[in-house]
Amino acid sequence: MSTPVNLEVDLGAGLILRNPVLTASGTFGYGLEFEPFVDLRRLGGIVVKGISPRPRAGNPPPRLVETPSGMLNAIGLQNVGVERFIDDKLPPLRERDATVVVNVFGQGTEDYVAVAEALDGKPGVAALELNLSCPNVAHGGFLIGKSPKAVAEVTAAVRRVSRLPLWVKLTPNVSEIVDIAAAAADAGADALSLVNTYVGMVVDVERRRPVLANLTGGLSGPAIRPMAVAAVYQVARAVKIPLIGMGGIVCVRDIVEFLLVGASAVQVGTASFNEPGIAARLVDELAAWCRDHGVDDVRELVGAIEIPR
Ligand SMILES: Cc1cc2nc3c(=O)[nH]c(=O)nc-3n(C[C@H](O)[C@H](O)[C@H](O)COP(=O)(O)O)c2cc1C
């Protein structure tokens, strides 16, 4: 009998995941909703819906529209707020031995710090993932994630109040993602997640109106995958901390593609809307892919792309 493939990956700051397949924030609720379809323990981790200091109702509908090979969403960061998350969601997740990464968002540094402080020392949180794709209310509404200075400020502020492994999630809606990545790494991020959604718009031409109530939304799914892969490739060459890649993963070759360009782990997002159990299925398929390709340890694939000279 052949030895089993090692799927464990090291995401820095002492965090070892049982395998490199996580579910992406906003596409897997708080994990518990998916229990009928997935044994949560089998996943590398669950990144929960973005959590803010206080509950939020999100945007008015319509908030979702299907697009060619993808989906446009403008949910508006609906969530239960950090207190209810700690009281109602975290204990059952902990009982199930799930690896839980808490995605955090806010409209200024104080919001990120408040959520990080509230979660500090709470058992069952494996890491924080900062979603910096929010307008900064204190500074004229620009997206925090578009400014290296603002990214560094938020990252450093959270670093000061939290001992948890700290991931910073990058928006791809910038001209130089490498500059943003470097700012986050220099400010103390332990790992970087990329990418968030791309800005998109769909128009109902009969009514001559935008389909989404928010006018624009975030594009996800296979339509964005080549752009996301390129972003991971570029960032991997510029920073030394581990990367978690995502954008349009629907099958095992997509996972291997992200690993080869330098991701140590991946997140599956929109694909869970089509098949709620897909992330767990892909864990098994990744092990089988490695076995078929003579790969004993999945870490051998990370950054193993060969660039022709
Ligand atoms: C409906 C929906 C809600 C999302 N909510 C969040 C969120 O709360 N925080 C966040 O960082 N990313 C959020 N995202 C972005 C995803 O986590 C992921 O970065 C993106 O969808 C790309 O991966 P995919 O193509 O596999 O879906 C959301 C995506 C979708 C489709």
The ligand as a MOL file (V3000), in Angstrom:
LIG
                    3D

  0  0  0     0  0            999 V3000
M  V30 BEGIN CTAB
M  V30 COUNTS 31 33 0 0 0
M  V30 BEGIN ATOM
M  V30 1 C -21.9270 36.4390 -1.9990 0
M  V30 2 C -20.4940 36.7670 -1.6440 0
M  V30 3 C -20.2090 37.3730 -0.4180 0
M  V30 4 C -18.8840 37.6860 -0.0570 0
M  V30 5 N -18.6260 38.2410 1.1730 0
M  V30 6 C -17.3330 38.4810 1.5400 0
M  V30 7 C -17.0070 38.9800 2.8460 0
M  V30 8 O -17.8620 39.1760 3.7070 0
M  V30 9 N -15.6870 39.2410 3.1270 0
M  V30 10 C -14.6940 39.0070 2.2170 0
M  V30 11 O -13.5230 39.2410 2.5190 0
M  V30 12 N -14.9700 38.4890 0.9900 0
M  V30 13 C -16.2510 38.2220 0.6290 0
M  V30 14 N -16.5160 37.6900 -0.6190 0
M  V30 15 C -15.3970 37.4010 -1.5450 0
M  V30 16 C -15.0060 35.9310 -1.5050 0
M  V30 17 O -14.5730 35.5460 -0.2080 0
M  V30 18 C -13.8690 35.6290 -2.5410 0
M  V30 19 O -12.7570 36.4560 -2.2440 0
M  V30 20 C -14.3040 35.9070 -3.9790 0
M  V30 21 O -15.6530 35.5570 -4.1730 0
M  V30 22 C -13.4330 35.1610 -5.0110 0
M  V30 23 O -13.5190 33.7640 -4.8850 0
M  V30 24 P -14.5660 32.8500 -5.7560 0
M  V30 25 O -14.4140 33.2820 -7.1760 0
M  V30 26 O -14.1510 31.4340 -5.4940 0
M  V30 27 O -15.9370 33.1480 -5.2180 0
M  V30 28 C -17.8390 37.3900 -0.9780 0
M  V30 29 C -18.1270 36.7660 -2.2130 0
M  V30 30 C -19.4410 36.4550 -2.5530 0
M  V30 31 C -19.7050 35.7790 -3.8780 0
M  V30 END ATOM
M  V30 BEGIN BOND
M  V30 1 1 1 2
M  V30 2 1 2 3
M  V30 3 2 2 30
M  V30 4 2 3 4
M  V30 5 1 4 5
M  V30 6 1 4 28
M  V30 7 2 5 6
M  V30 8 1 6 7
M  V30 9 1 6 13
M  V30 10 2 7 8
M  V30 11 1 7 9
M  V30 12 1 9 10
M  V30 13 2 10 11
M  V30 14 1 10 12
M  V30 15 2 12 13
M  V30 16 1 13 14
M  V30 17 1 14 15
M  V30 18 1 14 28
M  V30 19 1 15 16
M  V30 20 1 16 17
M  V30 21 1 16 18
M  V30 22 1 18 19
M  V30 23 1 18 20
M  V30 24 1 20 21
M  V30 25 1 20 22
M  V30 26 1 22 23
M  V30 27 1 23 24
M  V30 28 2 24 25
M  V30 29 1 24 26
M  V30 30 1 24 27
M  V30 31 2 28 29
M  V30 32 1 29 30
M  V30 33 1 30 31
M  V30 END BOND
M  V30 END CTAB
M  END
